[in-house]
């Protein structure tokens, strides 16, 4: 994600593909490799069920470091294949890219995005044939697998004439937007897509405050210019704190937080310093990996701050018509 527009990500992924092919050292343990392969593969539904059981049995409450990455409550409500537009104005038909990590660990954001899009006047579909965006495979040097996923997703979202394909995880969206196929041209981060319509909606006031984290993948690759703070200003009385741009990388960087935890944690610690000095009720981040990594840092610092996607806060405060 180079601000000077050097194609750093492509160069790095090509290097990984060349150097990892003949190496067994990807710095991940056996359990982590199995988890990632299950998450990005066709057994994602099984992993969702396991997470559901893990949560219901209370194992997610145990003082285990990996539990720090999880939200206190994980939404397990099933996603439908189709959702109608709500309201008097019907604006079009869009598709939602769910993403492997969001589908397992952050269905709340997916449901909240659907809720907002419906009230913005859009009919929405979720193609069942879609797969992982391929980012984690690229990070692991598995370029062939990533290319296969790109073709699978292109086919899945070409089955109907969607006016846009919406993403809620900027890391996934950035990967999809780099595809060398027609799907790349239809990718929109949800901020950019809903920006023209939020002024027509009404939101409940919220006398609270939040830190707003802007993921690297969003600001350097995916964003078409939507001002997230301006979108959140539709929620009256909500005070938004912004991070200084210079240290704003949280250290997650896809699988980097698992492969290089020491450096990743140092970057996270630098990021959350002002949060420790000025705690808020919420911390908002538009990328699932960043959100999980930052959540772990906040929990380990003893801060009771709810980590949400900004669209979830908008959905929470929306004065919705039934």
C-alpha positions as YAML, in Angstrom:
chain: A
units: angstrom
residues:
- id: 1
  name: UNK
  ca: [0.00, 0.00, 0.00]
- id: 2
  name: UNK
  ca: [2.56, 2.59, -1.07]
- id: 3
  name: UNK
  ca: [1.33, 6.22, -0.99]
- id: 4
  name: UNK
  ca: [3.76, 6.99, -3.83]
- id: 5
  name: UNK
  ca: [1.73, 4.60, -6.04]
- id: 6
  name: UNK
  ca: [4.58, 2.12, -6.46]
- id: 7
  name: UNK
  ca: [2.86, -1.28, -6.99]
- id: 8
  name: UNK
  ca: [4.43, -2.55, -3.77]
- id: 9
  name: UNK
  ca: [1.75, -5.15, -3.06]
- id: 10
  name: UNK
  ca: [2.08, -6.76, -6.48]
- id: 11
  name: UNK
  ca: [5.88, -6.81, -6.24]
- id: 12
  name: UNK
  ca: [5.76, -8.33, -2.77]
- id: 13
  name: UNK
  ca: [3.19, -10.97, -3.73]
- id: 14
  name: UNK
  ca: [5.22, -11.96, -6.80]
- id: 15
  name: UNK
  ca: [8.30, -12.28, -4.60]
- id: 16
  name: UNK
  ca: [6.40, -14.43, -2.11]
- id: 17
  name: UNK
  ca: [5.16, -16.70, -4.89]
- id: 18
  name: UNK
  ca: [8.73, -17.22, -6.12]
- id: 19
  name: UNK
  ca: [10.36, -17.74, -2.73]
- id: 20
  name: UNK
  ca: [7.64, -19.63, -0.83]
- id: 21
  name: UNK
  ca: [7.01, -22.29, -3.46]
- id: 22
  name: UNK
  ca: [10.04, -24.28, -2.39]
- id: 23
  name: UNK
  ca: [9.90, -23.42, 1.31]
- id: 24
  name: UNK
  ca: [7.97, -24.90, 4.19]
- id: 25
  name: UNK
  ca: [8.72, -21.94, 6.45]
- id: 26
  name: UNK
  ca: [5.76, -19.57, 6.33]
- id: 27
  name: UNK
  ca: [6.10, -18.69, 10.04]
- id: 28
  name: UNK
  ca: [2.67, -20.09, 10.91]
- id: 29
  name: UNK
  ca: [2.01, -22.98, 13.27]
- id: 30
  name: UNK
  ca: [0.11, -26.10, 12.27]
- id: 31
  name: UNK
  ca: [-3.13, -24.97, 13.94]
- id: 32
  name: UNK
  ca: [-2.97, -21.53, 12.31]
- id: 33
  name: UNK
  ca: [-2.32, -23.06, 8.87]
- id: 34
  name: UNK
  ca: [-5.27, -25.44, 9.26]
- id: 35
  name: UNK
  ca: [-7.51, -22.59, 10.44]
- id: 36
  name: UNK
  ca: [-6.58, -20.34, 7.50]
- id: 37
  name: UNK
  ca: [-6.96, -23.14, 4.95]
- id: 38
  name: UNK
  ca: [-10.39, -23.99, 6.38]
- id: 39
  name: UNK
  ca: [-11.39, -20.34, 6.48]
- id: 40
  name: UNK
  ca: [-10.48, -19.65, 2.86]
- id: 41
  name: UNK
  ca: [-11.66, -22.99, 1.49]
- id: 42
  name: UNK
  ca: [-15.02, -24.65, 0.90]
- id: 43
  name: UNK
  ca: [-15.37, -25.73, 4.56]
- id: 44
  name: UNK
  ca: [-16.05, -22.19, 5.79]
- id: 45
  name: UNK
  ca: [-19.60, -23.12, 6.86]
- id: 46
  name: UNK
  ca: [-18.18, -25.82, 9.12]
- id: 47
  name: UNK
  ca: [-15.84, -23.26, 10.69]
- id: 48
  name: UNK
  ca: [-18.81, -20.94, 11.34]
- id: 49
  name: UNK
  ca: [-20.55, -23.79, 13.15]
- id: 50
  name: UNK
  ca: [-17.43, -24.47, 15.21]
- id: 51
  name: UNK
  ca: [-17.17, -20.80, 16.19]
- id: 52
  name: UNK
  ca: [-20.84, -20.90, 17.19]
- id: 53
  name: UNK
  ca: [-20.21, -23.93, 19.44]
- id: 54
  name: UNK
  ca: [-17.03, -22.32, 20.79]
- id: 55
  name: UNK
  ca: [-19.03, -19.27, 21.79]
- id: 56
  name: UNK
  ca: [-22.06, -21.11, 23.24]
- id: 57
  name: UNK
  ca: [-19.93, -23.38, 25.43]
- id: 58
  name: UNK
  ca: [-18.21, -20.37, 26.98]
- id: 59
  name: UNK
  ca: [-14.76, -21.25, 25.64]
- id: 60
  name: UNK
  ca: [-14.54, -17.80, 24.04]
- id: 61
  name: UNK
  ca: [-14.60, -16.27, 27.56]
- id: 62
  name: UNK
  ca: [-11.54, -18.15, 28.78]
- id: 63
  name: UNK
  ca: [-8.35, -16.07, 29.35]
- id: 64
  name: UNK
  ca: [-6.66, -17.39, 26.21]
- id: 65
  name: UNK
  ca: [-4.69, -14.81, 24.15]
- id: 66
  name: UNK
  ca: [-6.39, -15.78, 20.87]
- id: 67
  name: UNK
  ca: [-9.79, -15.01, 22.43]
- id: 68
  name: UNK
  ca: [-8.79, -11.36, 22.63]
- id: 69
  name: UNK
  ca: [-9.27, -11.10, 18.86]
- id: 70
  name: UNK
  ca: [-12.94, -12.13, 19.07]
- id: 71
  name: UNK
  ca: [-15.90, -9.87, 19.70]
- id: 72
  name: UNK
  ca: [-17.71, -10.52, 22.98]
- id: 73
  name: UNK
  ca: [-20.70, -11.76, 20.99]
- id: 74
  name: UNK
  ca: [-20.44, -13.16, 17.45]
- id: 75
  name: UNK
  ca: [-23.53, -12.94, 15.24]
- id: 76
  name: UNK
  ca: [-24.39, -16.38, 13.83]
- id: 77
  name: UNK
  ca: [-27.58, -15.45, 11.96]
- id: 78
  name: UNK
  ca: [-27.62, -17.05, 8.53]
- id: 79
  name: UNK
  ca: [-27.38, -14.87, 5.45]
- id: 80
  name: UNK
  ca: [-30.14, -15.07, 2.86]
- id: 81
  name: UNK
  ca: [-29.52, -15.31, -0.86]
- id: 82
  name: UNK
  ca: [-31.67, -12.27, -1.60]
- id: 83
  name: UNK
  ca: [-32.92, -9.13, 0.16]
- id: 84
  name: UNK
  ca: [-35.52, -6.68, -1.19]
- id: 85
  name: UNK
  ca: [-35.07, -2.93, -1.37]
- id: 86
  name: UNK
  ca: [-36.94, -1.03, 1.36]
- id: 87
  name: UNK
  ca: [-38.57, 2.35, 1.12]
- id: 88
  name: UNK
  ca: [-40.38, 4.10, -1.69]
- id: 89
  name: UNK
  ca: [-37.39, 4.59, -4.01]
- id: 90
  name: UNK
  ca: [-35.93, 1.51, -5.73]
- id: 91
  name: UNK
  ca: [-32.48, 2.40, -7.02]
- id: 92
  name: UNK
  ca: [-31.02, -0.83, -8.35]
- id: 93
  name: UNK
  ca: [-29.70, -4.30, -7.71]
- id: 94
  name: UNK
  ca: [-26.29, -4.88, -6.07]
- id: 95
  name: UNK
  ca: [-24.37, -7.89, -4.81]
- id: 96
  name: UNK
  ca: [-22.49, -8.29, -1.53]
- id: 97
  name: UNK
  ca: [-19.07, -9.89, -1.30]
- id: 98
  name: UNK
  ca: [-19.10, -11.50, 2.13]
- id: 99
  name: UNK
  ca: [-15.43, -12.42, 2.58]
- id: 100
  name: UNK
  ca: [-14.21, -15.49, 4.45]
- id: 101
  name: UNK
  ca: [-13.21, -13.85, 7.74]
- id: 102
  name: UNK
  ca: [-16.26, -11.59, 7.89]
- id: 103
  name: UNK
  ca: [-18.59, -14.50, 7.17]
- id: 104
  name: UNK
  ca: [-17.18, -16.47, 10.10]
- id: 105
  name: UNK
  ca: [-16.18, -13.81, 12.65]
- id: 106
  name: UNK
  ca: [-18.14, -10.68, 11.72]
- id: 107
  name: UNK
  ca: [-21.58, -11.49, 10.35]
- id: 108
  name: UNK
  ca: [-22.84, -8.50, 12.32]
- id: 109
  name: UNK
  ca: [-21.16, -6.14, 9.88]
- id: 110
  name: UNK
  ca: [-22.58, -8.05, 6.90]
- id: 111
  name: UNK
  ca: [-26.13, -7.89, 8.29]
- id: 112
  name: UNK
  ca: [-25.71, -4.20, 9.14]
- id: 113
  name: UNK
  ca: [-24.43, -3.43, 5.64]
- id: 114
  name: UNK
  ca: [-27.42, -5.23, 4.13]
- id: 115
  name: UNK
  ca: [-29.75, -3.25, 6.41]
- id: 116
  name: UNK
  ca: [-28.27, 0.09, 5.31]
- id: 117
  name: UNK
  ca: [-28.22, -0.83, 1.61]
- id: 118
  name: UNK
  ca: [-31.87, -1.91, 1.74]
- id: 119
  name: UNK
  ca: [-32.87, 1.42, 3.28]
- id: 120
  name: UNK
  ca: [-30.82, 3.25, 0.66]
- id: 121
  name: UNK
  ca: [-33.18, 1.66, -1.88]
- id: 122
  name: UNK
  ca: [-31.14, -1.27, -3.18]
- id: 123
  name: UNK
  ca: [-32.16, -4.84, -3.80]
- id: 124
  name: UNK
  ca: [-29.29, -7.09, -2.77]
- id: 125
  name: UNK
  ca: [-28.09, -10.58, -3.63]
- id: 126
  name: UNK
  ca: [-25.38, -12.80, -2.13]
- id: 127
  name: UNK
  ca: [-24.14, -15.30, -4.74]
- id: 128
  name: UNK
  ca: [-23.48, -18.65, -3.05]
- id: 129
  name: UNK
  ca: [-20.71, -19.52, -5.54]
- id: 130
  name: UNK
  ca: [-18.39, -16.76, -4.31]
- id: 131
  name: UNK
  ca: [-15.18, -17.68, -2.50]
- id: 132
  name: UNK
  ca: [-12.35, -16.05, -0.60]
- id: 133
  name: UNK
  ca: [-10.82, -12.96, -2.24]
- id: 134
  name: UNK
  ca: [-7.44, -14.73, -2.34]
- id: 135
  name: UNK
  ca: [-5.49, -12.24, -0.23]
- id: 136
  name: UNK
  ca: [-4.36, -14.75, 2.39]
- id: 137
  name: UNK
  ca: [-3.22, -17.17, -0.32]
- id: 138
  name: UNK
  ca: [-1.22, -14.39, -1.98]
- id: 139
  name: UNK
  ca: [0.37, -13.53, 1.37]
- id: 140
  name: UNK
  ca: [1.37, -17.19, 1.71]
- id: 141
  name: UNK
  ca: [2.87, -17.28, -1.79]
- id: 142
  name: UNK
  ca: [0.07, -19.42, -3.29]
- id: 143
  name: UNK
  ca: [-0.47, -17.33, -6.41]
- id: 144
  name: UNK
  ca: [-2.04, -20.15, -8.43]
- id: 145
  name: UNK
  ca: [-4.74, -20.68, -5.79]
- id: 146
  name: UNK
  ca: [-5.36, -16.93, -5.60]
- id: 147
  name: UNK
  ca: [-5.79, -16.77, -9.38]
- id: 148
  name: UNK
  ca: [-8.27, -19.65, -9.26]
- id: 149
  name: UNK
  ca: [-10.29, -17.81, -6.62]
- id: 150
  name: UNK
  ca: [-10.26, -14.70, -8.81]
- id: 151
  name: UNK
  ca: [-11.82, -16.65, -11.67]
- id: 152
  name: UNK
  ca: [-14.34, -18.30, -9.33]
- id: 153
  name: UNK
  ca: [-15.47, -14.92, -7.99]
- id: 154
  name: UNK
  ca: [-15.63, -13.36, -11.43]
- id: 155
  name: UNK
  ca: [-17.94, -16.17, -12.56]
- id: 156
  name: UNK
  ca: [-20.06, -15.94, -9.41]
- id: 157
  name: UNK
  ca: [-20.71, -12.21, -9.78]
- id: 158
  name: UNK
  ca: [-21.14, -12.34, -13.57]
- id: 159
  name: UNK
  ca: [-24.25, -14.52, -13.32]
- id: 160
  name: UNK
  ca: [-26.48, -11.42, -12.99]
- id: 161
  name: UNK
  ca: [-26.23, -7.81, -14.11]
- id: 162
  name: UNK
  ca: [-25.37, -6.20, -10.78]
- id: 163
  name: UNK
  ca: [-24.80, -2.46, -10.83]
- id: 164
  name: UNK
  ca: [-22.06, -2.89, -8.19]
- id: 165
  name: UNK
  ca: [-20.40, -5.47, -5.96]
- id: 166
  name: UNK
  ca: [-20.13, -4.11, -2.42]
- id: 167
  name: UNK
  ca: [-17.42, -5.02, 0.09]
- id: 168
  name: UNK
  ca: [-17.30, -4.27, 3.80]
- id: 169
  name: UNK
  ca: [-13.71, -5.41, 4.44]
- id: 170
  name: UNK
  ca: [-11.27, -3.06, 2.73]
- id: 171
  name: UNK
  ca: [-8.56, -5.74, 2.56]
- id: 172
  name: UNK
  ca: [-10.88, -7.96, 0.54]
- id: 173
  name: UNK
  ca: [-12.07, -5.06, -1.57]
- id: 174
  name: UNK
  ca: [-8.51, -4.01, -2.39]
- id: 175
  name: UNK
  ca: [-7.70, -7.58, -3.49]
- id: 176
  name: UNK
  ca: [-10.84, -7.82, -5.64]
- id: 177
  name: UNK
  ca: [-10.11, -4.44, -7.23]
- id: 178
  name: UNK
  ca: [-6.71, -5.78, -8.37]
- id: 179
  name: UNK
  ca: [-8.23, -8.73, -10.25]
- id: 180
  name: UNK
  ca: [-7.32, -8.96, -13.91]
- id: 181
  name: UNK
  ca: [-10.94, -9.62, -14.89]
- id: 182
  name: UNK
  ca: [-14.23, -7.64, -15.27]
- id: 183
  name: UNK
  ca: [-15.22, -8.03, -11.62]
- id: 184
  name: UNK
  ca: [-12.54, -5.51, -10.59]
- id: 185
  name: UNK
  ca: [-14.44, -2.69, -12.29]
- id: 186
  name: UNK
  ca: [-17.59, -3.30, -10.23]
- id: 187
  name: UNK
  ca: [-16.01, -3.29, -6.76]
- id: 188
  name: UNK
  ca: [-17.12, -0.58, -4.33]
- id: 189
  name: UNK
  ca: [-16.32, -0.20, -0.69]
- id: 190
  name: UNK
  ca: [-19.58, 0.36, 1.14]
- id: 191
  name: UNK
  ca: [-18.58, 3.90, 2.21]
- id: 192
  name: UNK
  ca: [-18.21, 5.11, -1.36]
- id: 193
  name: UNK
  ca: [-21.41, 3.41, -2.42]
- id: 194
  name: UNK
  ca: [-23.75, 4.69, 0.30]
- id: 195
  name: UNK
  ca: [-22.27, 8.20, 0.54]
- id: 196
  name: UNK
  ca: [-24.76, 9.81, -1.92]
- id: 197
  name: UNK
  ca: [-27.81, 8.41, -0.11]
- id: 198
  name: UNK
  ca: [-27.22, 8.84, 3.64]
- id: 199
  name: UNK
  ca: [-28.51, 12.43, 3.68]
- id: 200
  name: UNK
  ca: [-31.94, 11.06, 2.76]
- id: 201
  name: UNK
  ca: [-32.01, 8.81, 5.85]
- id: 202
  name: UNK
  ca: [-32.66, 9.80, 9.46]
- id: 203
  name: UNK
  ca: [-30.54, 8.71, 12.41]
- id: 204
  name: UNK
  ca: [-31.04, 8.76, 16.16]
- id: 205
  name: UNK
  ca: [-28.72, 11.02, 18.13]
- id: 206
  name: UNK
  ca: [-25.84, 9.37, 19.98]
- id: 207
  name: UNK
  ca: [-24.15, 11.25, 22.80]
- id: 208
  name: UNK
  ca: [-20.90, 9.30, 22.61]
- id: 209
  name: UNK
  ca: [-17.42, 9.31, 21.15]
- id: 210
  name: UNK
  ca: [-15.38, 7.06, 18.89]
- id: 211
  name: UNK
  ca: [-11.91, 6.71, 17.47]
- id: 212
  name: UNK
  ca: [-11.96, 6.27, 13.68]
- id: 213
  name: UNK
  ca: [-9.28, 4.03, 12.16]
- id: 214
  name: UNK
  ca: [-8.70, 4.30, 8.41]
- id: 215
  name: UNK
  ca: [-7.18, 1.00, 7.15]
- id: 216
  name: UNK
  ca: [-4.18, 1.20, 4.81]
- id: 217
  name: UNK
  ca: [-5.96, -0.93, 2.20]
- id: 218
  name: UNK
  ca: [-8.81, 1.58, 2.10]
- id: 219
  name: UNK
  ca: [-6.96, 4.87, 2.01]
- id: 220
  name: UNK
  ca: [-4.13, 3.77, -0.32]
- id: 221
  name: UNK
  ca: [-5.97, 1.45, -2.71]
- id: 222
  name: UNK
  ca: [-9.74, 1.06, -2.53]
- id: 223
  name: UNK
  ca: [-11.32, 4.37, -1.53]
- id: 224
  name: UNK
  ca: [-12.94, 6.51, -4.21]
- id: 225
  name: UNK
  ca: [-12.90, 9.50, -1.90]
- id: 226
  name: UNK
  ca: [-15.74, 9.09, 0.60]
- id: 227
  name: UNK
  ca: [-15.11, 10.94, 3.86]
- id: 228
  name: UNK
  ca: [-16.01, 8.40, 6.56]
- id: 229
  name: UNK
  ca: [-16.10, 11.02, 9.31]
- id: 230
  name: UNK
  ca: [-18.55, 13.04, 7.21]
- id: 231
  name: UNK
  ca: [-20.76, 9.98, 6.79]
- id: 232
  name: UNK
  ca: [-20.74, 9.43, 10.56]
- id: 233
  name: UNK
  ca: [-21.64, 13.10, 11.11]
- id: 234
  name: UNK
  ca: [-25.19, 12.14, 10.12]
- id: 235
  name: UNK
  ca: [-25.32, 10.74, 13.67]
- id: 236
  name: UNK
  ca: [-25.87, 13.91, 15.67]
- id: 237
  name: UNK
  ca: [-23.84, 14.39, 18.90]
- id: 238
  name: UNK
  ca: [-21.34, 11.65, 18.00]
- id: 239
  name: UNK
  ca: [-17.80, 12.91, 18.53]
- id: 240
  name: UNK
  ca: [-15.17, 11.40, 16.19]
- id: 241
  name: UNK
  ca: [-11.47, 11.27, 17.08]
- id: 242
  name: UNK
  ca: [-9.06, 10.71, 14.20]
- id: 243
  name: UNK
  ca: [-5.62, 9.14, 14.32]
- id: 244
  name: UNK
  ca: [-2.55, 10.98, 13.10]
- id: 245
  name: UNK
  ca: [-1.85, 9.66, 9.57]
- id: 246
  name: UNK
  ca: [1.85, 8.97, 10.17]
- id: 247
  name: UNK
  ca: [1.57, 5.94, 12.50]
- id: 248
  name: UNK
  ca: [-1.86, 4.79, 11.36]
- id: 249
  name: UNK
  ca: [-0.94, 1.25, 10.21]
- id: 250
  name: UNK
  ca: [-2.17, -1.06, 12.95]
- id: 251
  name: UNK
  ca: [0.19, -3.91, 12.03]
- id: 252
  name: UNK
  ca: [-2.45, -6.47, 11.03]
- id: 253
  name: UNK
  ca: [-1.66, -6.51, 7.29]
- id: 254
  name: UNK
  ca: [-3.53, -9.72, 6.45]
- id: 255
  name: UNK
  ca: [-1.64, -12.65, 7.91]
- id: 256
  name: UNK
  ca: [1.33, -10.48, 8.96]
- id: 257
  name: UNK
  ca: [0.00, -10.24, 12.52]
- id: 258
  name: UNK
  ca: [0.29, -14.05, 12.72]
- id: 259
  name: UNK
  ca: [3.58, -14.37, 10.85]
- id: 260
  name: UNK
  ca: [5.39, -11.46, 12.54]
- id: 261
  name: UNK
  ca: [3.53, -10.91, 15.83]
- id: 262
  name: UNK
  ca: [6.31, -8.94, 17.55]
- id: 263
  name: UNK
  ca: [6.50, -6.25, 14.87]
- id: 264
  name: UNK
  ca: [2.73, -6.29, 14.33]
- id: 265
  name: UNK
  ca: [2.13, -5.74, 18.05]
- id: 266
  name: UNK
  ca: [4.67, -2.91, 18.16]
- id: 267
  name: UNK
  ca: [2.82, -1.13, 15.34]
- id: 268
  name: UNK
  ca: [-0.49, -1.70, 17.10]
- id: 269
  name: UNK
  ca: [0.89, -0.33, 20.36]
- id: 270
  name: UNK
  ca: [2.01, 2.82, 18.56]
- id: 271
  name: UNK
  ca: [-1.45, 3.21, 17.05]
- id: 272
  name: UNK
  ca: [-3.47, 2.81, 20.25]
- id: 273
  name: UNK
  ca: [-1.34, 5.14, 22.41]
- id: 274
  name: UNK
  ca: [-3.78, 8.06, 21.97]
- id: 275
  name: UNK
  ca: [-6.71, 5.71, 22.66]
- id: 276
  name: UNK
  ca: [-5.19, 4.85, 26.04]
- id: 277
  name: UNK
  ca: [-4.84, 8.57, 26.78]
- id: 278
  name: UNK
  ca: [-8.39, 9.37, 25.66]
- id: 279
  name: UNK
  ca: [-10.63, 6.27, 25.84]
- id: 280
  name: UNK
  ca: [-13.96, 6.30, 24.02]
- id: 281
  name: UNK
  ca: [-17.00, 4.03, 23.87]
- id: 282
  name: UNK
  ca: [-16.23, 2.86, 20.34]
- id: 283
  name: UNK
  ca: [-13.31, 2.27, 18.00]
- id: 284
  name: UNK
  ca: [-14.39, 2.07, 14.36]
- id: 285
  name: UNK
  ca: [-12.46, 0.26, 11.63]
- id: 286
  name: UNK
  ca: [-13.50, -0.79, 8.14]
- id: 287
  name: UNK
  ca: [-11.37, -3.91, 7.80]
- id: 288
  name: UNK
  ca: [-11.96, -7.19, 9.64]
- id: 289
  name: UNK
  ca: [-8.25, -7.99, 10.12]
- id: 290
  name: UNK
  ca: [-7.48, -4.54, 11.51]
- id: 291
  name: UNK
  ca: [-10.53, -4.67, 13.78]
- id: 292
  name: UNK
  ca: [-9.56, -8.05, 15.26]
- id: 293
  name: UNK
  ca: [-5.93, -7.03, 15.76]
- id: 294
  name: UNK
  ca: [-6.82, -3.69, 17.38]
- id: 295
  name: UNK
  ca: [-9.49, -5.34, 19.55]
- id: 296
  name: UNK
  ca: [-6.86, -7.70, 20.95]
- id: 297
  name: UNK
  ca: [-4.59, -4.78, 21.79]
- id: 298
  name: UNK
  ca: [-7.38, -2.87, 23.53]
- id: 299
  name: UNK
  ca: [-8.41, -5.91, 25.58]
- id: 300
  name: UNK
  ca: [-4.82, -6.60, 26.59]
- id: 301
  name: UNK
  ca: [-4.51, -2.95, 27.68]
- id: 302
  name: UNK
  ca: [-7.58, -3.37, 29.89]
- id: 303
  name: UNK
  ca: [-9.73, -0.98, 27.83]
- id: 304
  name: UNK
  ca: [-13.44, -1.76, 27.54]
- id: 305
  name: UNK
  ca: [-13.95, -0.27, 24.06]
- id: 306
  name: UNK
  ca: [-16.35, -1.78, 21.55]
- id: 307
  name: UNK
  ca: [-14.72, -2.31, 18.14]
- id: 308
  name: UNK
  ca: [-17.20, -1.94, 15.28]
- id: 309
  name: UNK
  ca: [-17.32, -1.32, 11.56]
- id: 310
  name: UNK
  ca: [-18.57, 2.26, 10.95]
- id: 311
  name: UNK
  ca: [-21.53, 0.89, 8.97]
- id: 312
  name: UNK
  ca: [-22.62, -1.01, 12.10]
- id: 313
  name: UNK
  ca: [-22.86, 2.23, 14.06]
- id: 314
  name: UNK
  ca: [-24.87, 3.78, 11.22]
- id: 315
  name: UNK
  ca: [-27.21, 0.75, 11.20]
- id: 316
  name: UNK
  ca: [-27.53, 0.88, 14.99]
- id: 317
  name: UNK
  ca: [-28.66, 4.53, 14.91]
- id: 318
  name: UNK
  ca: [-30.78, 4.41, 11.74]
- id: 319
  name: UNK
  ca: [-34.42, 5.40, 12.15]
- id: 320
  name: UNK
  ca: [-35.63, 2.52, 10.04]
- id: 321
  name: UNK
  ca: [-39.00, 2.11, 8.45]
- id: 322
  name: UNK
  ca: [-40.43, -1.40, 8.68]
...
